[in-house]
Amino acid sequence: MQLVSECDEEIIRKVLPDDLQEHCADVVSMLLSSGTAGICDVQGVPDVDKEAVDAGWTAEDLEFHCHTREQMIDLCSGQSVPRPVDQERYPAKHQRIILCSQSLPRPSRINNNLSFFQVIHSRKTIRSYQDKPVNVSVLADFLWHSMHIREEIRCDPGLPRAYEGLLRPVASAGALHSIELYLCINRCIGLQSGFYHYDSANHSLGKLNDLADPCLQMLDLAAASTCRAPQSSSVSPGQGQRPDVLVVMAARYGRNAGLHQQTGLSYALILKDVGSIYQQLYLVATALGLAPCGLSFGSSELFEQVSGLSGCLECSVGEFMIGNPR
């Protein structure tokens, strides 16, 4: 570990095995000529890393970027061949154990108050809410136009890797749609408070838990984040409002791994799907006159506690909150 920090030739000599110590100069020359090591400046930054450091890259982000953006990716470089994932274990739709289910009304008509381009122009983050909460019919429209399943399809039929796919209003790499929506309902006219899973096939909400302490902590974390955003200088710490509804996106990693484990792109594609869903939620919320706000962070630990699900099976990857705008 001493070699990954700033060190001089004498330190390098001491950490080398005995039979290499007399060849220390050759070892250093080999490391420098191969680009594995570099000459440090007064801040301790090696010349081989200077451009990346000046640009603000962290080692973790740069490694992730380089791996997932290679021109040709056949196998995870530097890793043993992964164990194949049984795609049948991760079907497109997955049944959950719920306390109760509540069907949601389907939209009777598409809101025509705003044109598509007006919605795009009007889209913005809103972090303050009026006293009157959202109602279940508007929430139902929000979920329907964002994530309901339009069609079930068979992807790559006739090939060994054939798998179940879904078509939703939002895009997903390979039609995998591994991301599920969970709703922490703080207040909603026509719906009890609690923690729900959105069944996008049946357009219903399955209650998993009451508004327990982990739920309240998730709402408080969301409220606190509104005070940290650059555009929220007018919102003082402690004055952030709990949203009416906190939407948690959770990914079933096995769905992506069954198709992309060997390329190492599973998680990268999940994050791209998250970005696509964020935009969809923003546009639909704007069209419905709701106050939308995407969050930059959340707690996987709290999601595990309230959902009762292992983070290895379903991991929270994004949060989004809505309410009635003030």
C-alpha positions in Angstrom: 0.0 0.0 0.0 3.0 2.3 0.5 3.5 2.2 -3.3 0.2 3.9 -4.1 1.1 6.9 -2.1 3.8 9.5 -2.7 7.2 7.9 -1.9 10.9 8.2 -2.8 13.3 5.6 -4.1 14.4 4.6 -0.6 10.9 3.8 0.5 10.4 1.7 -2.7 13.6 -0.2 -2.0 12.5 -1.1 1.6 9.2 -2.5 0.5 10.6 -4.6 -2.3 11.4 -8.3 -1.7 15.0 -8.9 -0.7 16.0 -10.4 -4.1 14.7 -7.3 -5.9 16.2 -4.6 -3.7 19.5 -4.4 -5.6 17.4 -3.9 -8.8 15.4 -1.0 -7.3 16.4 1.5 -10.0 15.3 -1.0 -12.8 12.0 -1.6 -11.1 11.3 2.1 -10.8 12.3 2.6 -14.4 9.9 -0.2 -15.5 7.0 1.4 -13.5 7.6 4.8 -15.0 8.0 3.7 -18.6 4.9 1.5 -18.4 2.8 4.4 -17.1 2.0 2.5 -13.9 3.7 5.1 -11.8 4.6 8.8 -12.3 6.7 11.6 -11.0 4.9 13.5 -8.3 4.5 17.3 -8.2 4.6 19.4 -5.0 1.0 18.4 -4.3 1.9 14.7 -4.5 0.0 14.2 -7.8 1.8 11.9 -10.3 2.2 13.3 -13.8 0.3 10.3 -15.2 -2.8 11.2 -13.2 -2.5 15.0 -13.4 -5.0 15.6 -16.2 -7.7 13.4 -14.6 -7.1 15.0 -11.1 -7.3 18.5 -12.6 -10.6 17.6 -14.2 -12.0 16.4 -10.9 -12.2 12.6 -11.6 -12.1 10.2 -8.6 -10.4 6.9 -9.2 -13.6 5.0 -8.7 -15.6 7.1 -11.3 -12.8 7.0 -13.8 -12.5 3.2 -13.6 -16.2 2.8 -13.9 -16.3 5.1 -16.9 -13.4 3.5 -18.7 -14.8 0.0 -18.2 -18.3 0.7 -19.3 -17.3 2.8 -22.4 -14.8 0.5 -24.0 -15.3 0.1 -27.7 -15.5 -3.6 -27.5 -16.6 -5.4 -24.3 -16.5 -9.2 -24.5 -15.7 -10.2 -20.9 -15.1 -8.4 -17.7 -11.3 -7.7 -18.0 -9.3 -8.8 -15.0 -12.1 -10.9 -13.6 -12.7 -14.6 -13.6 -15.5 -15.8 -15.9 -18.7 -15.1 -13.9 -21.2 -17.8 -13.0 -24.2 -17.7 -15.4 -27.4 -16.2 -14.1 -30.5 -18.2 -14.6 -32.8 -15.8 -16.5 -35.9 -17.8 -15.5 -35.3 -16.9 -11.8 -35.8 -13.3 -12.7 -39.0 -13.1 -14.8 -40.2 -9.7 -16.2 -43.0 -9.6 -13.5 -42.4 -10.6 -9.9 -45.1 -11.3 -7.3 -44.6 -9.7 -3.9 -46.1 -10.5 -0.5 -48.4 -7.6 0.3 -50.7 -6.7 3.2 -53.5 -5.6 0.9 -54.1 -4.3 -2.7 -55.9 -1.3 -3.9 -56.8 -0.9 -7.6 -56.2 2.4 -9.2 -58.5 4.2 -11.6 -57.3 4.2 -15.2 -57.1 7.6 -16.8 -60.4 8.5 -18.5 -58.6 11.0 -20.9 -55.2 12.4 -21.6 -54.7 15.8 -20.1 -54.7 18.2 -23.1 -54.2 21.5 -21.2 -50.5 21.6 -22.3 -48.9 20.6 -25.5 -45.9 18.3 -25.5 -43.5 21.2 -26.1 -45.2 23.4 -23.5 -44.7 20.5 -21.0 -41.0 20.4 -21.9 -40.7 24.2 -21.6 -42.6 24.3 -18.3 -40.7 21.4 -16.6 -38.9 22.5 -13.4 -38.2 21.3 -9.9 -40.6 22.4 -7.3 -39.9 21.8 -3.6 -42.7 23.5 -1.7 -46.2 22.2 -1.4 -49.7 23.5 -0.5 -51.7 22.2 2.5 -54.0 20.3 0.3 -52.4 16.9 -0.6 -52.5 15.1 -3.9 -55.5 12.8 -4.5 -55.5 9.2 -5.6 -56.9 9.8 -9.1 -54.0 12.2 -10.0 -51.5 9.8 -8.4 -53.0 7.0 -10.5 -52.6 9.1 -13.7 -49.0 9.9 -12.7 -48.2 6.2 -12.4 -50.1 5.1 -15.5 -48.5 7.5 -17.9 -45.0 6.9 -16.3 -44.6 3.2 -15.8 -47.6 1.0 -16.6 -47.0 -2.1 -18.7 -48.3 -1.6 -22.2 -47.3 -5.0 -23.5 -45.4 -8.2 -22.6 -43.0 -9.4 -25.3 -40.5 -12.1 -26.0 -37.0 -10.7 -26.7 -34.5 -12.4 -29.0 -36.8 -15.3 -29.8 -35.1 -18.4 -31.2 -31.8 -17.5 -29.5 -30.4 -19.3 -26.4 -30.5 -16.0 -24.5 -34.3 -15.4 -25.2 -36.0 -13.7 -22.3 -39.2 -12.0 -21.2 -39.4 -8.3 -21.9 -41.8 -5.5 -21.2 -42.9 -2.3 -23.0 -43.7 0.7 -20.8 -44.1 4.4 -21.6 -40.5 4.9 -20.6 -37.5 3.4 -22.3 -35.3 0.6 -20.9 -32.2 -1.1 -22.4 -33.2 -4.4 -23.9 -36.8 -3.9 -22.7 -35.6 -5.4 -19.4 -37.3 -2.9 -17.2 -35.6 -4.2 -14.1 -36.6 -1.0 -12.1 -39.8 -1.2 -9.9 -41.5 1.8 -8.2 -42.2 1.9 -4.5 -44.2 4.7 -2.9 -43.9 6.1 0.5 -47.3 7.7 0.9 -47.1 10.5 3.4 -50.5 11.9 2.6 -52.9 11.3 -0.3 -56.7 11.9 -0.5 -58.3 8.5 -1.0 -55.3 6.4 0.0 -54.0 5.3 3.4 -50.5 6.4 4.4 -47.9 3.6 4.2 -45.3 2.0 2.0 -46.6 0.5 -1.3 -45.3 -1.3 -4.4 -46.8 -0.2 -7.8 -48.0 -3.2 -9.7 -47.5 -1.9 -13.2 -49.3 -4.9 -14.8 -52.5 -4.6 -12.9 -52.3 -0.8 -12.2 -52.7 -1.2 -8.5 -50.8 -0.5 -5.3 -49.8 -3.3 -2.9 -49.3 -2.2 0.6 -46.1 -3.6 2.1 -45.9 -1.7 5.4 -47.5 1.1 7.4 -45.9 4.5 7.7 -43.2 3.0 10.0 -40.2 4.8 11.4 -37.9 3.9 8.4 -40.6 5.5 6.1 -40.6 8.6 8.2 -36.8 8.8 8.1 -36.9 8.5 4.3 -39.4 11.4 4.1 -37.3 13.4 6.4 -34.2 12.7 4.3 -36.0 13.8 1.2 -37.2 17.0 3.0 -33.6 17.7 4.2 -32.3 17.3 0.6 -34.4 20.2 -0.6 -32.3 22.5 1.6 -29.1 21.4 0.0 -29.9 22.0 -3.6 -28.0 25.0 -5.2 -31.4 26.5 -6.3 -32.8 26.3 -2.8 -31.0 29.0 -1.0 -34.3 30.4 0.1 -35.1 27.2 1.9 -33.4 27.2 5.3 -32.2 24.0 7.0 -35.0 22.4 8.9 -37.7 24.2 6.8 -37.8 21.6 4.0 -41.3 20.0 3.6 -42.0 16.3 3.5 -43.4 15.4 0.1 -46.9 14.0 -0.2 -45.4 11.0 -2.0 -41.8 9.8 -2.1 -41.2 7.5 -5.1 -38.3 5.0 -4.6 -36.8 3.3 -7.7 -35.5 -0.2 -6.9 -33.6 -2.4 -9.4 -33.8 -6.1 -9.7 -30.1 -6.5 -10.5 -30.5 -10.2 -11.6 -32.7 -9.1 -14.5 -29.8 -7.2 -16.0 -27.1 -9.6 -14.9 -28.8 -12.5 -16.7 -28.1 -10.7 -20.0 -25.1 -8.4 -19.3 -23.1 -10.1 -16.5 -20.3 -11.1 -18.8 -19.9 -7.6 -20.3 -20.0 -5.9 -16.9 -22.6 -3.4 -18.1 -25.4 -4.5 -15.8 -25.2 -1.6 -13.3 -24.3 1.0 -15.9 -27.4 0.2 -17.8 -29.5 0.3 -14.7 -28.3 3.9 -14.0 -29.2 4.9 -17.5 -32.7 3.5 -17.0 -32.9 5.6 -13.8 -32.1 8.7 -15.8 -34.8 7.9 -18.3 -37.4 7.3 -15.6 -36.4 10.6 -13.9 -37.2 12.5 -17.1 -40.5 10.6 -17.6 -41.6 11.4 -14.0 -40.7 15.0 -14.4 -42.7 15.4 -17.7 -45.7 13.5 -16.5 -45.8 15.4 -13.2 -45.6 18.7 -15.1 -48.4 17.8 -17.4 -50.6 16.9 -14.4 -49.8 20.1 -12.6 -47.9 18.4 -9.8 -44.7 19.6 -8.0 -41.9 17.3 -9.1 -38.4 16.9 -7.6 -35.7 14.3 -8.4 -33.4 13.6 -5.5 -29.6 13.1 -5.9 -29.3 10.6 -3.0 -31.2 8.3 -0.7 -30.7 5.5 1.8 -30.5 1.9 0.6 -30.5 0.8 4.2 -33.8 2.4 5.0 -35.3 1.0 1.9 -34.3 -2.5 3.0 -35.8 -2.0 6.4 -39.2 -0.8 5.2 -39.5 -3.1 2.2 -38.1 -6.2 3.9 -36.1 -7.0 0.8 -32.5 -7.9 0.5 -30.5 -5.1 -1.2 -28.8 -7.8 -3.3 -32.1 -8.8 -4.8 -33.6 -5.3 -5.1 -31.5 -2.2 -4.5 -32.8 1.3 -4.3 -31.2 3.4 -7.1 -33.2 6.6 -7.2 -35.7 8.8 -5.4 -38.3 11.3 -6.6 -40.9 13.3 -4.7 -44.2 14.9 -5.7 -46.9 17.0 -4.1 -49.3 19.8 -5.0 -47.4 22.9 -5.8 -47.7 25.9 -3.6 
